[in-house]
Amino acid sequence: MNLLKVDTIEQVKEKLHPYFSGMSRTTEEVPLFEAVGRYLAEDLMAPSDIPETDRSVVDGYALKASETFGVSESSPALLELIGEVEMGKAAIHLVEPGKAVYVPTGGMVPGGADSVVMIEYVEKMDEHNLAVYGSVAPGAGIMRKGDDFRKDQVLYRQGHRISNRDVGLLAAMGHAFVTVFSRPVVAIISTGDEVVSIMEEPGPGQVRDINSYSLAALVTSLGGKVGTVALLRDSREDLRNMVQEALRRNHIVLISGGSSAGFKDYTAAVINEMGSPGVLTHGIAMKPGKPTIVGVIKDEHCCCHERASLIVGLPGHPMAAVISFRAVVEDFIRKYYFCNEEEPMTIPARMTENIHGGEGRETFTMVRLRKAEEGWEAEPIHAKSGSISQLRYGDGFLRMPALSEGVTKGQLVEIRLWNEV
């Protein structure tokens, strides 16, 4: 194995595709109350025209617009009030020339009327007569049948992630339940003699287990489900046993630490021992995250025999592990488990200083965003390897292509938001 021969992120995706392109996805039906954050397993169409009838968008009087042409305060149109529309009930009156019907906001527009004049421009002379002082054009004050959505119009495509803003629309369409893709179960294994439980006080040379919690949060916010979680010392046998067990109970296995070329780094060897094809990539042309290992296991050890399981060895440094997850694992889960390939959310911002390119590697730079007079500014967060301060101060990250020479101060760039999912 040549550790100097690394793949680009796109090459990693190309290597994975043959093993997962034909995988079947399981689905489940969930109540709309529990649907936020889930991914639709089917296209959703409007079951009917919305609104289903013409309705008034103002509080006023339904009439024929031609009755109001040329009116003024000194020369109003005089109309007969023949009734009113009650909210939640069908309009029963027919508006003929010289007639008008009172309609509250949201009420059904009666037949024969082609506009609704606002109540502010009408004076009620008595119970049956109106004086209209303002002219209206045909269609004024009315939302027509189907103006919002037409019957069978696609509301959301398969793979769309349901947000809180979608719920109201789905409720309006009568979708009390929605069919969504099942969550993949992800195992998280942290390794390292120096890593201790967050419940312990670290001794000299020790650090708390950050990665188990950071990766679990990323999996959950993405829509996955955290399964096996384990913290292991540097032991090839212990790692092998744990990975074997994790493959039986989970769809994806993440291992943090043990991915570089150190004496005790067993991850690549253990992945190869689990089955074929084993390690596909040992090293990705990205910074941070170069030591990332990507493997596939397709045999009797796997949780689901009809498909392969993904195993990813992530760097031990917290920020490198997070960036590697977002660059490789996040897109993988979206595409193959949720049928979602939407572009990530970004905002334009101007860099506050020069940033050098990654010398042949895609470079991910954490930034702090701040509002300026001419828009957003992105301030790079400078931190040494292993620093966790970026977890506190980073609002997003800049992704520079491998062949980029860098960006200059004042250059407008796209920043991928940290909390987009």
N, C-alpha and C positions, 0 to 999 in steps of 0.2 A: 504494500500500500504506500503510495507516494503522497505524503502530507503536504507537499508543495504544490501539488496539482489540485487546484480548487475549482469549484463550479460557480457560475453566476447564479443569482436567485432564479432567473428565468430557466436556466438549465436544470436546476433542481426540480422546478415545476414540471418541466418536460419529462424528466426521468420518472416522476411519480405518476404521471397521467395514465400510462398503459395499465397500471395496477388498479386504478380506482375509477377509470372512466365508465366502466360498465356496472359499477356497484349499485345494488338496489337500496333505496332509502325507505325506512319504515315511517309510518305516519300515525297520528293519533288525533282525536277530536277533543278540543278543550273549550270550556265556557269562555265567552267573550271577556268576562271579568278577569280571566287568567291569561289572556292572549298577548299582552304587551311583552315585547322582546322575543316572541316566537316567530318562526318563518313559515309563510304560507306554503302548503303542499299542493295547491291548485290555484288556477286563475279564479278570481272572484269577479262576477259580472253584476251589473245592476238588474235586480229582478223586475223592475218596472220603471216607467218614466218618473223622474224626480224633478220638481213636484209632480204629483199625479194629476193635478188640475191647475188651471190658471188661478193664481192667488194674488191678493193685494200686498204690496210691500209698504203701504202707507195707510194711515187712518183717514178715511175720506169717503167719497161718493163715486160709485161706478156709474158711468154714463157713456154716451157716444161723444168722442172728441170733437166731432164737427159742431156739436152744440155750443162749444166754447170759443170757436174761432172769432176773433175780433172783439171779444168782450173786454170790458174795462170797469174801473170802479164807478164810472158815471153811466155805463151802459152794460149792466150785468145780464147774463142769461138767466131766464126764469124757468125753472123746471119743477115738475111734480115729483115729490118723494113718494114712492110706491111701497116702500118697506125697507127691511134691513136683513143682513146676513148674520146669523149667529155662528160664533166660533165653534168649530168641530162639527158643523152641520152643512149639508148641501144647500147651495143657493137655489131657491125655488122660483124666483122672479125672472121675468124676461124684460130686459131693458129695451124699450122702443124709443123713437125720437120724442124728445120733450120729457122723458122720464129719467129718474135716478134712483139708486139704491145705496143705502149706507152699508159700508164694508169696513170692519176693523182690520188692523194690520194682521196679515196672515190668513184672513178670511177668503173663502172661495169667491171668485169673480162671477157674477151672474151672467147668463147667456145674453147676447146682444150688446153687452158693454165692451168697448175696446180701450178704455182708459179709466184711471181712478184719479180724481182731483183731490188734492190734500184738503183736509177739513179747514185749514187756516184760510183758504181762499173761498170759503162758502159761508153764507149767512142763512140760517134757518129762519124763514119768515114766520112760519107756524108749523103745525104738525104735518102738513102735506105739501108745503111749498118751499123752494130753495132759491136763493139768488147766488149765482156763481160769478165771481169777479176775476178769476184767473183762467187763462187759456191753457190747454194741455194738448200734446200731440198724441196720435194713436200709439198705444202701447205704454204710455206714461203710467207709472205707479203699479205696473203689473209684472209679475214673474210668470212667464208662460210655462205651460206643461212641458216638461223635459228640458227646461233651460239649464238645470244643474247637470243631470245625467239622463241619457236615453236608455231605454230598455235594452239589455244585453251589452251595454257599453262596458269595457273592461275597467274595473276599478283598480285592481292590483294584480300584478303578475305573480306566478309561482316563484317562490324564493324571496318575495318581499318581506322585510322584517317589520312586523307590526309595531308602530309607535303609539304613544299616548294620544297623538292627534288623529290617528286612524280610527280609534275606537268609536268616536261619535258618529262618523260616517257609516261604519259597519253596523252600529245600532240602528241608524236610520234606515238601513237596508234590510233590517230584520234578521241579521246574522247573530243569533244568540249563541251559536257554537261555530267554531272554525276548525278546519282540518289543517294541521301543522306537521312539520317534520319532527320526528323524535329527536331528543337530545343525544349526541354522542357522549359516551362516558369516558373521561380522561383520567388516567393515572398520573400522579406526580411523585417522582422519587428524587429526593435530594441526597447528594453524597458528599463525603469529605470528613476526614478525621477532625478538622477544625470547626465543623458546623455542629452547633448544639441547639436544643429545643429553645423556643422563645420563652419558655418558663424558667430556664436556667440563667444564672449569671455567668457570662462568658469569662473564662480564665485567660491567661496570657496566650496570645496567638489564636484565640477562638472567636467565632462570630455566631450570632443567632441565625437561625434558619429563615432567611428572608424569602428565598425563592419559592418555597412551598406555598406561602401565602400570596405572594405577588402573582404567581402563575395561576393559582386557584381563582383569584379575583379576575384575571383576564379570561379564563375559561368561562366563568359564570357570566361575566358581563357580555361575552360574545354569544351566549345562549347555550353553551354546553353544560355538562353536569360533571362535577368532580367525583371521581370514584376512589380508587386506592390512593392513599397518601402515606409516604414512608420516608423516614430519615435514616440513612445508613452510613456506617463508617466505611473507610476505603478497604473493601474486601471483595475480591472478584467472585468468590463463592456466594457471599450474601447478595451481591448485586444480581448474579445469575439467577438465584432462586426467586428473588423478588420480581425480576422482570418476567420470568416464566409464569409466576402466579398472576401478575398484572395483566399479561396477555390473555389469560383465561377469563378475566372478569371485566376488562375494559376494551374500548375500541381503539384508543390512542394511548401511547405511553410516552411521557416526557421525563427525561432524566437530566437533572442539572448538576454540573460538575463532572469531572472525569472525561472531558471531551478533547483535551489538548494532548500533547505528546509526552506528558510527564511519566515518570516511572510507575506511578500508581493509577494511571488513567486507563481503566478497563472497559469503558463503555463500548467502543467499537468492537472489541473482541467478543464481548458478551452478546451484542446484537447479532454478530455472525454465528454464534453458537445456537441462537434461537431457531434458526431455519433459513430458508431461502426466500428471496435473493440476498437478504442481509443488508449490509451497508451499501447504499447507493452513492453517498457523498460523504467525504470526510474533509470538510473545509469549504466555506463559502466565501466568495469574493465580496465581503462586506465588512464594514467597520462601524461599530464594534460587532462581534459575533463570528469572526473568522473560523474558530474551532468547531462550529456547529456540525453535528453529525446527523445525517438523515438516512434512515433505514426502513425496510419493508419486510414483514414476516408473513408468509403465506403458507401455513401448514396447520397441523392438528393442534398446535398450542394456542391458536388464536381464539378470541372471544366469539367471533362469528366466522364459521368455516367457509361461508359462501363468498367471503371477500378477504382482502389483505388487511393487516393492521399496520399503522404508521408508528414508528419509534423515532423520537428525535432526542439527540443528546445536545443539550443546551449548555452554554458556558456557565461557569459558576458565579461570575460577577453579576450582581443583580441587574444592572442596566443592560449589559450585553445579553442576558437571558431574556429580558423583556423585549428588547429590540428584535432579537432573533425570532421570538414567538410571533411578534406582529408582522415580521417580514415573510415568514414561511408558514407557521402553523395556523395563524388566523385566516389567511387567504385559503389554505387547504380546507379547513373546516367549513368555511362559508360555501366554497364551491362544491365539495363532494358530499357533505352532509345536509346542507341547507339550500343547494341549488341557487346560491346567491353570489353574483359577481358584480355587484354594484361598485362603482368607483368610491374610494374613501372620501370622507368629508375633508375639505381643505379650505383655508382662507388665504387671501393674498396679504402679504406683509413685506415691508422693506427691511433689509438687514441693517443692523446698526454698526457692523464692522465686517472686514474681509474674512472669508473662511476658505482655507485651502482645500483642494480636492483630495480624494483618497488614494491617489497613485494606483489606479487600476482596480480599485474596490468601490462598490457603492458605499457612500458615507451617510450615516444617520447622525444628525446633530440636534441635540435637545435645545429648545429655545424657550425663553420667557416672552410672552406677548404683552405689549402695552399699547394703549390707545394714544395716538398722536393727532395733530391737527389735520393731517392729510391721510389718515387711515391707521392701520395697525403697523407696529414695528416689532421686529423679531430680534431679540437679544440672545446671542449664543450663551449657553451655560458651560463654562469651562470647568471640567472636573477630571481628576486623575482616575486611572483604572481602579475599579472597585468602589468608587464613591457612590453613596446613596443619596446625596443632596439633590440630584436631578429628579429623584422621585417626588421630592417636595416642591421644587420650584418650576419644573418643566410643564409648560402648557401644551406643547406639541413638539414635532420634530420636522426638520428639513431633510429631505432625501435627495442626495446629489448622485447623478449617474456616475458609473465607473470611469468614464473618459472625461468627466468634467474637470476643468482646471480650478474650479471653485467658484465662489460668488463674491461680489464686491460690495462694499458699503453703499447703501442706498438702492441696491438692486431689488426689484420686485420679485418675490419668490412665493411658492405655494407651501404653506405649512399644514401638515396633517395634524389634526387636533388629537390630543391625548385621550380625551374622554368622549370620543365619537360614538362608542358603542354602548 
